[in-house]
Amino acid sequence: MDLQQRINAFAKLGTFLSQFKNQDFKKDDQIEANDMFFDGFKHQIKIAEENNGWFTKENIVYAIENWSKALTISNINTWLEKYNFNNVNEQTIAIIMAGNIPLVGFHDFICVLLSGHNVLVKQSSNDKHLLPFIAKYLETVQPKFKGKIKFTEDKLEEFDTVIATGSNNTARYFEYYFKDKPSIIRQNRNSVAVLTGKESKLELEGLSDDIFRYYGLGCRNVSKLFVPKDYNFDAFFNAVYKWHPIIHKAKYANNYDYNKAVYLMSEFDMLENGFLMLKEDKSYASPIATVFYEHYENTKQLKEKLVADSDNIQCIVTNGDIENKIGFGETQNPQLWDYADNIDTVEFLLKR
């Protein structure tokens, strides 16, 4: 199977996924293999929602829609044009996936298959329904993928290279356990926003999406704000109010109530609006329903801090003059060439 055949298969998958971009799915009879897969994928979305309280239909569909937009012939060609796919030494790449947001390990899966390798997937129990079905669709529209995609719930065996994602604690375990294998080991990262006080209402509303999408569980969710001294949070709270219905989701509300009680009992100072708490804290990883903030006085010093702490940071959202910044509202819409931890996964795989 050549590269173009692989690209065509993923573009067909993108077209298939495009049917699931709102709450009322609309079947397109012109899409290849649709009679076999449309109703089945609807069912898998339902099962995924029932299996994980954080995976609402809205969040699942949001993830699927983003992938449908990304997986076009044009996007994939733009992404891959800088790489040399000649003389790939075909290997089996094991992927240990996280389960914090829907299809969170899908990008690694795509990278492995487009690079010409075989993939052995160990999924999180929190997100185990969507990807196997997607794999079956790929095998149907491109039968040469059969035998190249395997899933396991057992101990990983017979693989050459590993890509593993987990917490800081599990990362240490992965590093020890896979010390004799080429690997990419990912651990905790968080995203931050640098505010100047001059943001528009539209930008701050975009920031609220960066904070609340997927309940803040993703590494691309903003969990920390850097704000000028004497920053007034009124405009921020007004802009994020559009997300206030989130407090009616039981799992989110339980976390909000618990963390608020902890802060009050510990007599921590905080700001809150009934569904979000702001707490001054130097840490990057904030609990659910909480965003940390830290004051800065000197932009130059802040830039130096962000560089020094880059291993802890996934995205930086700002309209200021900061390298590798992302626009407000864009953290959960990564391009195919936006790599987790800034590690070029395709380049890594092509060197195996």
C-alpha positions as CSV (number, residue, x, y, z in Angstrom):
1,M,0.0,0.0,0.0
2,D,1.5,3.3,-1.0
3,L,1.2,6.7,0.7
4,Q,-1.5,8.0,-1.6
5,Q,-3.7,5.0,-0.9
6,R,-3.3,5.6,2.9
7,I,-4.1,9.3,2.4
8,N,-7.2,8.5,0.3
9,A,-8.5,6.2,3.0
10,F,-8.2,8.8,5.8
11,A,-9.8,11.4,3.5
12,K,-12.7,9.0,3.0
13,L,-12.9,8.6,6.8
14,G,-13.0,12.4,7.2
15,T,-16.0,12.4,4.8
16,F,-17.7,9.7,6.7
17,L,-17.2,11.5,10.0
18,S,-18.6,14.7,8.5
19,Q,-22.1,13.3,8.9
20,F,-21.8,13.5,12.7
21,K,-21.3,17.2,13.2
22,N,-24.4,18.2,15.0
23,Q,-27.0,16.7,17.4
24,D,-29.2,15.6,14.5
25,F,-27.0,13.3,12.4
26,K,-27.7,13.3,8.7
27,K,-26.9,10.3,6.5
28,D,-25.4,10.9,3.1
29,D,-26.1,7.9,0.8
30,Q,-23.2,8.9,-1.5
31,I,-20.5,8.2,1.1
32,E,-18.7,4.9,0.7
33,A,-19.7,2.0,2.9
34,N,-22.3,4.2,4.6
35,D,-25.0,1.5,4.8
36,M,-22.6,-0.7,6.7
37,F,-21.3,1.9,9.1
38,F,-23.6,4.9,9.6
39,D,-26.1,3.4,12.1
40,G,-23.3,1.5,13.8
41,F,-21.3,4.6,14.5
42,K,-24.4,6.4,15.9
43,H,-24.7,3.4,18.3
44,Q,-21.0,3.6,19.3
45,I,-21.4,7.3,20.1
46,K,-24.4,6.4,22.3
47,I,-22.4,3.7,24.1
48,A,-19.4,6.0,24.5
49,E,-21.6,8.5,26.2
50,E,-23.2,5.9,28.5
51,N,-19.8,4.5,29.4
52,N,-18.2,7.8,30.5
53,G,-20.0,10.6,32.3
54,W,-17.6,13.2,31.0
55,F,-18.2,12.1,27.4
56,T,-21.4,14.0,26.7
57,K,-22.9,13.7,23.2
58,E,-21.9,17.4,22.6
59,N,-18.3,16.8,23.4
60,I,-18.1,13.5,21.4
61,V,-19.6,15.2,18.4
62,Y,-17.3,18.2,18.8
63,A,-14.3,16.0,18.7
64,I,-15.6,14.0,15.7
65,E,-16.4,17.2,13.8
66,N,-12.9,18.6,14.3
67,W,-11.5,15.3,12.9
68,S,-13.8,15.5,9.9
69,K,-12.5,19.0,9.1
70,A,-8.9,17.9,9.5
71,L,-9.0,14.8,7.4
72,T,-9.2,16.2,3.9
73,I,-6.9,15.4,1.0
74,S,-5.7,19.1,1.0
75,N,-5.0,19.1,4.8
76,I,-3.2,15.8,4.8
77,N,-1.1,16.7,1.8
78,T,-0.1,20.0,3.4
79,W,0.8,18.2,6.6
80,L,2.9,15.5,5.0
81,E,4.6,17.3,2.1
82,K,7.8,18.1,4.1
83,Y,8.5,14.4,5.0
84,N,10.3,11.7,3.0
85,F,8.4,8.4,3.1
86,N,10.8,6.5,1.1
87,N,12.5,3.5,2.6
88,V,10.4,3.2,5.7
89,N,11.4,0.2,7.8
90,E,8.0,-1.2,8.6
91,Q,7.6,-1.8,12.4
92,T,4.8,-2.4,14.9
93,I,4.2,0.7,17.0
94,A,2.4,0.3,20.3
95,I,0.2,3.2,21.4
96,I,-1.0,3.5,25.0
97,M,-3.8,6.0,24.9
98,A,-5.2,8.3,27.6
99,G,-9.0,8.6,28.0
100,N,-9.5,12.1,29.3
101,I,-11.3,13.4,26.1
102,P,-13.0,11.6,23.2
103,L,-10.5,10.2,20.6
104,V,-7.6,11.8,22.4
105,G,-5.1,9.3,21.0
106,F,-6.4,9.4,17.5
107,H,-3.6,11.7,16.2
108,D,-0.9,9.2,17.2
109,F,-3.0,6.4,15.5
110,I,-3.1,8.4,12.3
111,C,0.6,9.2,12.4
112,V,1.6,5.6,12.7
113,L,-0.6,4.4,9.8
114,L,0.3,7.2,7.5
115,S,4.0,6.6,8.2
116,G,3.6,3.1,6.9
117,H,3.9,1.2,10.2
118,N,1.6,-1.3,11.9
119,V,-0.2,-0.2,15.0
120,L,-0.9,-2.0,18.3
121,V,-3.4,0.0,20.4
122,K,-4.0,-0.2,24.1
123,Q,-7.0,2.0,24.8
124,S,-8.1,3.6,28.1
125,S,-11.2,2.0,29.5
126,N,-12.7,5.5,29.5
127,D,-12.5,5.8,25.7
128,K,-12.7,2.4,24.1
129,H,-15.7,2.4,21.8
130,L,-15.1,4.9,19.0
131,L,-11.7,4.1,17.6
132,P,-12.1,0.3,17.0
133,F,-15.2,1.2,14.9
134,I,-13.3,3.8,13.0
135,A,-10.5,1.3,12.3
136,K,-13.1,-1.1,10.8
137,Y,-14.2,1.7,8.5
138,L,-10.6,2.3,7.4
139,E,-10.2,-1.5,6.7
140,T,-13.3,-1.5,4.6
141,V,-12.5,1.5,2.4
142,Q,-8.9,0.3,2.2
143,P,-8.6,-3.4,2.7
144,K,-4.8,-3.2,2.7
145,F,-5.1,-1.8,6.2
146,K,-6.3,-5.3,7.4
147,G,-3.7,-6.9,9.5
148,K,-2.0,-3.5,10.2
149,I,-4.3,-2.5,13.0
150,K,-4.6,-4.4,16.3
151,F,-6.2,-3.6,19.7
152,T,-5.4,-5.3,22.9
153,E,-6.5,-5.2,26.6
154,D,-3.7,-7.4,27.7
155,K,0.0,-6.8,28.3
156,L,1.7,-5.3,25.2
157,E,3.8,-7.8,23.4
158,E,5.6,-8.1,20.0
159,F,6.1,-4.4,19.2
160,D,9.2,-2.3,18.3
161,T,8.4,1.2,19.4
162,V,6.0,2.7,21.9
163,I,4.1,6.0,22.2
164,A,2.5,6.3,25.7
165,T,0.5,9.0,27.3
166,G,-0.3,9.3,30.9
167,S,0.1,11.3,34.1
168,N,3.5,12.3,35.5
169,N,3.4,9.3,37.8
170,T,2.6,6.8,35.0
171,A,5.2,8.5,32.7
172,R,7.9,7.5,35.2
173,Y,6.6,3.9,35.1
174,F,6.5,4.0,31.3
175,E,10.1,5.3,31.1
176,Y,11.3,2.4,33.2
177,Y,9.2,-0.3,31.7
178,F,10.0,0.7,28.1
179,K,13.6,1.7,28.7
180,D,14.8,-0.7,26.1
181,K,12.4,0.5,23.4
182,P,12.5,3.7,21.3
183,S,9.6,5.7,22.7
184,I,7.7,8.9,23.0
185,I,6.5,9.2,26.6
186,R,4.0,12.0,27.3
187,Q,3.0,13.3,30.7
188,N,0.9,16.1,32.2
189,R,0.8,19.4,30.4
190,N,-1.6,22.3,30.7
191,S,-2.4,25.4,28.7
192,V,-2.2,29.0,29.8
193,A,-3.5,32.3,28.7
194,V,-1.6,35.6,28.9
195,L,-4.0,38.5,29.3
196,T,-3.2,42.2,28.9
197,G,-6.5,43.7,30.0
198,K,-7.2,44.9,26.4
199,E,-8.9,41.8,25.1
200,S,-12.2,42.2,23.4
201,K,-15.4,40.5,24.6
202,L,-15.2,38.2,21.6
203,E,-11.7,37.1,22.5
204,L,-12.6,36.5,26.1
205,E,-15.6,34.5,25.0
206,G,-13.2,32.4,22.9
207,L,-11.1,32.0,26.0
208,S,-14.1,30.6,27.8
209,D,-14.3,27.9,25.2
210,D,-10.6,27.1,25.8
211,I,-11.4,26.7,29.5
212,F,-14.7,24.8,29.5
213,R,-14.7,22.6,26.4
214,Y,-14.4,18.9,27.5
215,Y,-15.0,20.2,31.1
216,G,-11.4,21.4,31.1
217,L,-10.0,17.8,31.1
218,G,-7.7,18.2,28.1
219,C,-4.0,19.3,28.0
220,R,-5.1,22.0,25.5
221,N,-7.6,23.4,28.0
222,V,-6.6,26.7,29.6
223,S,-6.1,26.0,33.3
224,K,-3.9,29.1,34.2
225,L,-4.2,32.8,33.5
226,F,-1.3,35.3,33.7
227,V,-2.7,38.7,34.3
228,P,-1.3,42.2,34.9
229,K,-1.1,43.6,38.4
230,D,-4.5,45.0,39.5
231,Y,-6.2,43.2,36.6
232,N,-10.0,43.6,36.8
233,F,-11.8,40.3,36.2
234,D,-15.2,41.8,35.6
235,A,-15.0,41.6,31.8
236,F,-13.6,38.0,32.0
237,F,-16.6,36.9,34.2
238,N,-19.1,38.6,31.9
239,A,-17.6,36.9,28.8
240,V,-17.5,33.4,30.3
241,Y,-21.1,33.5,31.5
242,K,-22.3,31.9,28.3
243,W,-20.9,28.6,29.8
244,H,-23.1,28.8,33.0
245,P,-25.3,25.9,32.0
246,I,-22.3,23.6,32.7
247,I,-23.1,23.7,36.4
248,H,-26.2,21.6,35.6
249,K,-24.0,18.7,34.6
250,A,-23.8,16.5,37.7
251,K,-20.1,15.4,37.5
252,Y,-19.0,19.0,37.0
253,A,-21.2,20.3,39.7
254,N,-19.9,17.7,42.2
255,N,-16.4,18.8,41.5
256,Y,-17.3,22.5,41.8
257,D,-19.0,21.9,45.1
258,Y,-16.1,19.8,46.5
259,N,-13.3,22.1,45.4
260,K,-15.2,25.2,46.7
261,A,-15.7,23.5,50.1
262,V,-12.0,22.7,50.2
263,Y,-11.0,26.3,49.4
264,L,-13.4,27.7,52.0
265,M,-12.4,25.3,54.7
266,S,-8.7,26.2,54.0
267,E,-9.6,29.9,54.0
268,F,-8.1,30.4,50.5
269,D,-8.9,33.6,48.8
270,M,-10.8,33.1,45.5
271,L,-13.2,34.7,43.1
272,E,-16.2,32.7,41.8
273,N,-19.4,33.2,39.9
274,G,-21.4,30.2,40.7
275,F,-19.8,27.8,38.1
276,L,-16.1,28.8,38.0
277,M,-13.6,29.6,40.7
278,L,-10.4,31.7,40.2
279,K,-7.6,31.1,42.7
280,E,-4.2,32.8,42.8
281,D,-1.7,30.0,42.5
282,K,1.7,29.5,40.9
283,S,0.8,25.9,39.8
284,Y,-0.3,25.1,36.2
285,A,-2.7,22.2,36.8
286,S,-5.9,23.4,38.4
287,P,-8.7,21.2,39.6
288,I,-12.0,20.9,37.6
289,A,-14.1,24.0,37.8
290,T,-11.1,26.1,38.9
291,V,-8.7,28.2,37.0
292,F,-5.5,29.4,38.6
293,Y,-4.1,32.9,38.0
294,E,-0.8,34.7,38.6
295,H,0.1,38.3,38.3
296,Y,3.0,39.6,36.2
297,E,4.6,43.0,36.1
298,N,7.2,42.6,33.4
299,T,6.4,41.0,30.0
300,K,10.1,40.2,29.4
301,Q,10.3,38.3,32.6
302,L,7.0,36.5,31.9
303,K,8.3,35.4,28.5
304,E,11.4,34.0,30.2
305,K,9.3,32.1,32.7
306,L,7.1,30.6,30.0
307,V,10.2,29.4,28.2
308,A,11.7,28.0,31.4
309,D,8.4,26.2,32.1
310,S,7.8,25.0,28.6
311,D,7.9,21.3,29.5
312,N,4.7,22.0,31.5
313,I,2.9,24.0,28.9
314,Q,0.9,22.7,25.9
315,C,-0.6,26.0,24.5
316,I,-0.2,29.7,25.1
317,V,-3.3,31.7,24.3
318,T,-2.8,35.5,23.9
319,N,-3.0,38.4,21.6
320,G,0.4,39.7,22.9
321,D,3.8,39.3,21.4
322,I,4.7,35.8,22.6
323,E,6.3,33.1,20.4
324,N,4.1,30.1,19.3
325,K,0.9,31.7,20.6
326,I,-2.6,30.5,19.7
327,G,-5.6,32.7,19.2
328,F,-8.5,32.8,21.7
329,G,-10.9,30.0,21.2
330,E,-8.6,27.9,19.1
331,T,-6.9,25.5,21.6
332,Q,-9.4,22.7,20.9
333,N,-9.1,23.0,17.1
334,P,-5.6,21.8,16.5
335,Q,-4.3,21.2,12.9
336,L,-2.8,17.9,11.9
337,W,0.7,19.4,12.1
338,D,0.2,20.6,15.7
339,Y,2.0,17.9,17.7
340,A,1.5,17.1,21.4
341,D,4.5,18.2,23.5
342,N,6.0,19.8,20.4
343,I,7.4,16.4,19.4
344,D,7.1,15.7,15.7
345,T,5.6,12.2,15.8
346,V,5.8,11.6,12.1
347,E,9.5,12.5,11.9
348,F,10.1,10.2,14.9
349,L,8.3,7.3,13.2
350,L,10.0,7.8,9.9
351,K,13.4,7.4,11.6
352,R,12.5,4.0,13.1
